[in-house]
Amino acid sequence: MSLAVLYSRALSGMEAELVTVEVHLANGLPSFTIVGLPETEVKESKDRVRAALQNCNFEFPARHITVNLAPADLPKESGRFDLPIALGILAATGQIPKDTLTDYEYAGELALTGELRAIRGALAMTYRAANSGRGFILPAENAAEAALVDDAVVYAAQSLLQVAAHLTGREILPRYISDAPQLTPHYPDMREVKGQGQGKRALEIAAAGGHSVLMSGPPGTGKSMLAARFPSILPQMTQAEALESAAMQSLGGMFKVENWRQRPYRAPHHTASAVALVGGCKLQ
């Protein structure tokens, strides 16, 4: 049967939902159809996948190709599905074995040359995939952030050829081990603030009790100055807190490995509208 099944992840808000990629080859006029609520970026993967396979000297089948991204009611966006679609075609045509396909999850955008390009939300995907028992194969540029999850088994690849060689057993990809810097986060010091006794007392109570705090007042009264120094009196982030914070930043494409375990801080201008504040981090 010319059918291959493998797994990937789709971003849905703060979640990275599991997506089953099914590739079926049938007789008939040559065509390439992607179903499963794909957005424009996913539909365009047909041309990227075709060119990447041909430039890597793989055979692109002149058959009726149907790719199903399940579940069908979950929107699929970005080029992260290029790699699993290409691998599904290779497996369905017998160019790579199907036996080990389901041992991994895959994500990566393909260049026309077959090189793998970085994707958004890699940490969020591995954060959710760590409990699945499967390894994760993704572009080398995303490996550092993805491997921050302790239980994640991450394999970094530079190209489609490397992934195919790994699955056929010719050249095994080594497991990527995180080398994130173990530095103590540095924040502006609360001791630098002169005066502001009531404001500092309120922040100390909020930090000690884990409460939220809202500061209101005209510009120039010290709200941003106090807020910037608030993390300096908070305890260090736990592993779970650091992962949750980093995953959220990864969804917006703003995460940097050097900021690992650094409490996020944003200082919007006082004239920023509510729309501008919400739109600062794009979540899909």
Buried (B, 14 or more C-beta within 10 A) or exposed (E): EBBBBBBBBBBBEBBBBBBBBBBBBEEEEEEBEBEBBBEEBBEBBBEBBBBBBEBBEBEBBEBBBBBBBBBEEBBBBBBBBBBBBBBBBBBBBEBBEBEBBEBBBBBBBBBEEBBBBBBBBBBBBBBBBBEBEBBBBBBBBBBBBBBBBEEBBBBBBBBBBBBBBBBBEEEEBEEBEBEBEEEEBEBBEBEEBEEBEEBBEBBEEBBEEEEEEEBEEEEEEBBBBBBBBBBBBBEEBEEEEBBBBBBBBBBBEBBEBEBBBBBEEEEEEEEEEEEEEEEEBEEB
